[in-house]
Amino acid sequence: MNRHISALSARGETISLLAPAKINLALHVTGRRDDGYHLLESLVAFAGFGDRIEITPAVQDRFTVTGPFARAVPTDATNLVIRARDALRARFPAKARPVVIVLEKRLPIASGIGGGSSDAAAALIGLNRLWALDLDMESLCEIGLSLGADLPMCLHGQQSGLPLLARGIGEALHSVSRFPSLPIVLANDGTGLSTPRVFQALSRRDNPPLPSPPDFSTIETVCAYLRQTRNDLYAASLTLAPALAGLLDLFAQAGARFTQMSGSGATCFAVFQDNAAAAQAAAFLKARHPHWFVVATETRSASE
């Protein structure tokens, strides 16, 4: 997938990018490599809701975090956005002039929807444009993979937003040629789960792979397929956060066509028949739990 990315000259320009929530519609853990990385098969979609990244040329570097979840975000060198900036600068020191990066954090952290990885992917693509590096997707994915296994899929999600089948440790990506937009609700009760702890709690690491995907022509086709799949991390996450089961029950009460936890949790999602039903379900959850993170959105579609 060597899709070329335009190198936009942007002196004095602010680049603003959405860092979409990454939703694991299905996630099968199929093995484990000798280096400890788990082998996965996942059907991934990207939401129309997420964090926002703004990058502006400056006299000196600055990184600022705003938004409802800003307080929980580190602003030092452990932040993936900073690591992404520094990884690019290390390779292209002559072009990597100082920047102000503002992250509007609208997604809860440690919540299974790829927020940090999506932020870093947006930073890589934005800086590639701002610094006129002219890197193609393959090169960006190589840099991204050095920062985390989720970065390549988030880079593709940032660039095209189209659904993907991800395999290996998340680096082997295949676009889905046809896929409807899914009206969904994302919800998180405030629980943050450590991905390493969830993987440690797995009872089995050699589960069956995803079933062969059909022609995803309708929402019902997608939901019928998803009912044949699993999130192999869900049972492990339940041992750490038992309240997750109640959240899925609330989705069912709200008329969801399909419900599941995303990634290693604790954010869960529900697919609805249309946007009106999703908005109504979000209102249903917010009325009962006003302090939860709840948002009605939709995933990006793909057409042949």
DAHU-V917485 format. One record per residue. N is the residue number from 0. RES is the residue in one small letter. PHI is phi in degrees with one decimal (NA if undefined). OMEGA is omega in whole degrees, 0 to 359 (* if undefined). Layout:
n=N res=RES phi=PHI omega=OMEGA
n=N res=RES phi=PHI omega=OMEGA
//
This chain:
n=0 res=m phi=NA omega=185
n=1 res=n phi=-101.6 omega=181
n=2 res=r phi=-58.4 omega=184
n=3 res=h phi=-85.0 omega=180
n=4 res=i phi=-107.3 omega=180
n=5 res=s phi=-63.4 omega=176
n=6 res=a phi=-93.4 omega=185
n=7 res=l phi=-90.6 omega=174
n=8 res=s phi=-71.4 omega=190
n=9 res=a phi=-138.2 omega=179
n=10 res=r phi=-63.7 omega=179
n=11 res=g phi=77.9 omega=184
n=12 res=e phi=-97.6 omega=170
n=13 res=t phi=-96.3 omega=176
n=14 res=i phi=-96.7 omega=181
n=15 res=s phi=-119.1 omega=184
n=16 res=l phi=-133.9 omega=170
n=17 res=l phi=-78.3 omega=173
n=18 res=a phi=-107.3 omega=192
n=19 res=p phi=-69.6 omega=172
n=20 res=a phi=-62.1 omega=177
n=21 res=k phi=-98.3 omega=185
n=22 res=i phi=-111.8 omega=173
n=23 res=n phi=-82.7 omega=179
n=24 res=l phi=-65.5 omega=174
n=25 res=a phi=-145.7 omega=182
n=26 res=l phi=-147.7 omega=179
n=27 res=h phi=-107.9 omega=175
n=28 res=v phi=-94.6 omega=189
n=29 res=t phi=-110.1 omega=180
n=30 res=g phi=171.9 omega=180
n=31 res=r phi=-146.6 omega=180
n=32 res=r phi=-80.6 omega=180
n=33 res=d phi=-63.0 omega=180
n=34 res=d phi=-84.2 omega=176
n=35 res=g phi=98.0 omega=179
n=36 res=y phi=-69.4 omega=178
n=37 res=h phi=-86.2 omega=176
n=38 res=l phi=-89.7 omega=187
n=39 res=l phi=-128.5 omega=165
n=40 res=e phi=-132.6 omega=187
n=41 res=s phi=-144.0 omega=169
n=42 res=l phi=-98.0 omega=190
n=43 res=v phi=-119.1 omega=173
n=44 res=a phi=-129.8 omega=183
n=45 res=f phi=-119.0 omega=185
n=46 res=a phi=-85.1 omega=174
n=47 res=g phi=-82.1 omega=180
n=48 res=f phi=-121.5 omega=178
n=49 res=g phi=-179.0 omega=174
n=50 res=d phi=-77.4 omega=173
n=51 res=r phi=-128.7 omega=177
n=52 res=i phi=-119.3 omega=172
n=53 res=e phi=-121.0 omega=182
n=54 res=i phi=-127.0 omega=183
n=55 res=t phi=-134.3 omega=173
n=56 res=p phi=-57.5 omega=185
n=57 res=a phi=-150.5 omega=177
n=58 res=v phi=-78.5 omega=176
n=59 res=q phi=-144.5 omega=182
n=60 res=d phi=-65.2 omega=172
n=61 res=r phi=-151.2 omega=179
n=62 res=f phi=-129.8 omega=183
n=63 res=t phi=-127.9 omega=178
n=64 res=v phi=-119.3 omega=176
n=65 res=t phi=-122.1 omega=175
n=66 res=g phi=96.8 omega=187
n=67 res=p phi=-65.6 omega=181
n=68 res=f phi=-113.5 omega=184
n=69 res=a phi=-62.3 omega=187
n=70 res=r phi=-61.1 omega=183
n=71 res=a phi=-88.5 omega=187
n=72 res=v phi=-100.1 omega=175
n=73 res=p phi=-69.3 omega=180
n=74 res=t phi=-114.0 omega=179
n=75 res=d phi=-98.2 omega=186
n=76 res=a phi=-68.6 omega=176
n=77 res=t phi=-80.0 omega=180
n=78 res=n phi=-72.0 omega=183
n=79 res=l phi=-63.2 omega=177
n=80 res=v phi=-64.3 omega=178
n=81 res=i phi=-64.5 omega=179
n=82 res=r phi=-64.2 omega=177
n=83 res=a phi=-65.2 omega=177
n=84 res=r phi=-57.1 omega=184
n=85 res=d phi=-69.7 omega=178
n=86 res=a phi=-65.4 omega=177
n=87 res=l phi=-66.2 omega=182
n=88 res=r phi=-63.7 omega=180
n=89 res=a phi=-62.9 omega=180
n=90 res=r phi=-85.6 omega=184
n=91 res=f phi=-133.2 omega=185
n=92 res=p phi=-62.8 omega=182
n=93 res=a phi=-71.0 omega=183
n=94 res=k phi=-99.0 omega=190
n=95 res=a phi=-86.0 omega=179
n=96 res=r phi=-72.1 omega=183
n=97 res=p phi=-61.4 omega=181
n=98 res=v phi=-142.0 omega=166
n=99 res=v phi=-99.5 omega=177
n=100 res=i phi=-114.5 omega=176
n=101 res=v phi=-113.8 omega=178
n=102 res=l phi=-105.8 omega=173
n=103 res=e phi=-93.4 omega=188
n=104 res=k phi=-91.0 omega=181
n=105 res=r phi=-106.2 omega=178
n=106 res=l phi=-104.2 omega=176
n=107 res=p phi=-63.5 omega=181
n=108 res=i phi=-86.3 omega=180
n=109 res=a phi=49.3 omega=190
n=110 res=s phi=-126.0 omega=172
n=111 res=g phi=81.1 omega=179
n=112 res=i phi=-122.5 omega=168
n=113 res=g phi=66.8 omega=185
n=114 res=g phi=-56.7 omega=181
n=115 res=g phi=-63.7 omega=179
n=116 res=s phi=-67.5 omega=179
n=117 res=s phi=-66.2 omega=176
n=118 res=d phi=-61.2 omega=181
n=119 res=a phi=-65.2 omega=178
n=120 res=a phi=-63.2 omega=178
n=121 res=a phi=-62.5 omega=178
n=122 res=a phi=-63.7 omega=179
n=123 res=l phi=-61.4 omega=182
n=124 res=i phi=-69.9 omega=179
n=125 res=g phi=-64.8 omega=179
n=126 res=l phi=-70.4 omega=175
n=127 res=n phi=-58.0 omega=178
n=128 res=r phi=-74.0 omega=186
n=129 res=l phi=-62.7 omega=182
n=130 res=w phi=-89.8 omega=178
n=131 res=a phi=51.8 omega=182
n=132 res=l phi=-82.3 omega=177
n=133 res=d phi=61.3 omega=178
n=134 res=l phi=-81.1 omega=176
n=135 res=d phi=-85.0 omega=185
n=136 res=m phi=-61.5 omega=180
n=137 res=e phi=-60.0 omega=180
n=138 res=s phi=-67.4 omega=178
n=139 res=l phi=-64.6 omega=179
n=140 res=c phi=-66.1 omega=177
n=141 res=e phi=-62.4 omega=178
n=142 res=i phi=-66.8 omega=181
n=143 res=g phi=-61.0 omega=182
n=144 res=l phi=-63.1 omega=177
n=145 res=s phi=-69.2 omega=180
n=146 res=l phi=-96.6 omega=181
n=147 res=g phi=172.7 omega=186
n=148 res=a phi=-66.5 omega=181
n=149 res=d phi=-81.9 omega=187
n=150 res=l phi=-62.1 omega=181
n=151 res=p phi=-58.3 omega=180
n=152 res=m phi=-68.7 omega=177
n=153 res=c phi=-69.5 omega=175
n=154 res=l phi=-63.4 omega=177
n=155 res=h phi=-66.9 omega=176
n=156 res=g phi=-64.2 omega=178
n=157 res=q phi=-68.8 omega=184
n=158 res=q phi=-77.9 omega=184
n=159 res=s phi=-117.5 omega=182
n=160 res=g phi=74.0 omega=186
n=161 res=l phi=-82.9 omega=179
n=162 res=p phi=-61.1 omega=184
n=163 res=l phi=-137.2 omega=162
n=164 res=l phi=-102.1 omega=183
n=165 res=a phi=-113.2 omega=179
n=166 res=r phi=-133.9 omega=184
n=167 res=g phi=70.4 omega=175
n=168 res=i phi=-96.0 omega=181
n=169 res=g phi=115.3 omega=185
n=170 res=e phi=-96.1 omega=180
n=171 res=a phi=-90.7 omega=191
n=172 res=l phi=-116.0 omega=177
n=173 res=h phi=-135.8 omega=180
n=174 res=s phi=-68.3 omega=174
n=175 res=v phi=-92.7 omega=190
n=176 res=s phi=-72.4 omega=178
n=177 res=r phi=-140.3 omega=184
n=178 res=f phi=-163.8 omega=182
n=179 res=p phi=-75.8 omega=171
n=180 res=s phi=-69.1 omega=182
n=181 res=l phi=-103.2 omega=171
n=182 res=p phi=-70.0 omega=186
n=183 res=i phi=-136.2 omega=170
n=184 res=v phi=-122.6 omega=173
n=185 res=l phi=-104.6 omega=180
n=186 res=a phi=-144.9 omega=178
n=187 res=n phi=-142.5 omega=185
n=188 res=d phi=-86.4 omega=181
n=189 res=g phi=102.0 omega=179
n=190 res=t phi=-76.8 omega=172
n=191 res=g phi=-109.4 omega=181
n=192 res=l phi=-116.5 omega=175
n=193 res=s phi=-79.0 omega=180
n=194 res=t phi=-57.3 omega=178
n=195 res=p phi=-58.2 omega=180
n=196 res=r phi=-66.6 omega=179
n=197 res=v phi=-64.4 omega=179
n=198 res=f phi=-63.6 omega=178
n=199 res=q phi=-64.3 omega=182
n=200 res=a phi=-83.7 omega=179
n=201 res=l phi=-61.9 omega=177
n=202 res=s phi=-89.5 omega=180
n=203 res=r phi=-147.7 omega=183
n=204 res=r phi=-120.5 omega=182
n=205 res=d phi=-124.0 omega=184
n=206 res=n phi=-81.8 omega=179
n=207 res=p phi=-62.1 omega=180
n=208 res=p phi=-73.4 omega=175
n=209 res=l phi=-62.4 omega=171
n=210 res=p phi=-65.9 omega=180
n=211 res=s phi=-59.6 omega=183
n=212 res=p phi=-72.5 omega=177
n=213 res=p phi=-86.5 omega=169
n=214 res=d phi=-78.9 omega=184
n=215 res=f phi=-79.4 omega=187
n=216 res=s phi=-90.5 omega=184
n=217 res=t phi=-137.5 omega=176
n=218 res=i phi=-60.4 omega=181
n=219 res=e phi=-65.8 omega=176
n=220 res=t phi=-61.7 omega=178
n=221 res=v phi=-62.0 omega=182
n=222 res=c phi=-64.3 omega=178
n=223 res=a phi=-62.2 omega=177
n=224 res=y phi=-66.2 omega=183
n=225 res=l phi=-62.2 omega=178
n=226 res=r phi=-66.5 omega=176
n=227 res=q phi=-91.2 omega=185
n=228 res=t phi=-108.9 omega=182
n=229 res=r phi=-142.0 omega=156
n=230 res=n phi=-115.0 omega=185
n=231 res=d phi=-68.8 omega=177
n=232 res=l phi=-91.0 omega=186
n=233 res=y phi=-63.0 omega=181
n=234 res=a phi=-61.5 omega=178
n=235 res=a phi=-66.1 omega=179
n=236 res=s phi=-64.9 omega=179
n=237 res=l phi=-61.9 omega=179
n=238 res=t phi=-66.9 omega=180
n=239 res=l phi=-97.4 omega=183
n=240 res=a phi=-141.5 omega=185
n=241 res=p phi=-60.1 omega=183
n=242 res=a phi=-67.6 omega=179
n=243 res=l phi=-57.4 omega=181
n=244 res=a phi=-61.8 omega=179
n=245 res=g phi=-66.2 omega=178
n=246 res=l phi=-66.0 omega=178
n=247 res=l phi=-64.4 omega=177
n=248 res=d phi=-64.2 omega=178
n=249 res=l phi=-63.1 omega=177
n=250 res=f phi=-59.5 omega=180
n=251 res=a phi=-62.1 omega=178
n=252 res=q phi=-62.7 omega=182
n=253 res=a phi=-84.8 omega=175
n=254 res=g phi=89.6 omega=181
n=255 res=a phi=-65.1 omega=175
n=256 res=r phi=-81.2 omega=178
n=257 res=f phi=-156.9 omega=178
n=258 res=t phi=-134.5 omega=178
n=259 res=q phi=-168.5 omega=170
n=260 res=m phi=-85.0 omega=177
n=261 res=s phi=-97.6 omega=175
n=262 res=g phi=56.7 omega=179
n=263 res=s phi=-93.3 omega=177
n=264 res=g phi=81.3 omega=12
n=265 res=a phi=-104.6 omega=176
n=266 res=t phi=-72.9 omega=176
n=267 res=c phi=-113.8 omega=180
n=268 res=f phi=-134.0 omega=176
n=269 res=a phi=-139.9 omega=178
n=270 res=v phi=-97.3 omega=179
n=271 res=f phi=-121.6 omega=185
n=272 res=q phi=-69.0 omega=180
n=273 res=d phi=-153.4 omega=184
n=274 res=n phi=-66.1 omega=179
n=275 res=a phi=-64.1 omega=178
n=276 res=a phi=-65.2 omega=178
n=277 res=a phi=-64.6 omega=179
n=278 res=a phi=-63.2 omega=179
n=279 res=q phi=-65.7 omega=179
n=280 res=a phi=-66.8 omega=178
n=281 res=a phi=-62.0 omega=177
n=282 res=a phi=-63.8 omega=178
n=283 res=f phi=-59.6 omega=181
n=284 res=l phi=-69.5 omega=182
n=285 res=k phi=-64.9 omega=179
n=286 res=a phi=-63.2 omega=181
n=287 res=r phi=-86.5 omega=183
n=288 res=h phi=-137.9 omega=186
n=289 res=p phi=-64.3 omega=182
n=290 res=h phi=-94.9 omega=177
n=291 res=w phi=-75.3 omega=167
n=292 res=f phi=-81.0 omega=179
n=293 res=v phi=-140.2 omega=178
n=294 res=v phi=-145.7 omega=172
n=295 res=a phi=-94.6 omega=182
n=296 res=t phi=-150.8 omega=175
n=297 res=e phi=-148.2 omega=179
n=298 res=t phi=-89.3 omega=178
n=299 res=r phi=-73.2 omega=180
n=300 res=s phi=-93.5 omega=174
n=301 res=a phi=-135.2 omega=177
n=302 res=s phi=-133.5 omega=184
n=303 res=e phi=-68.2 omega=*
//
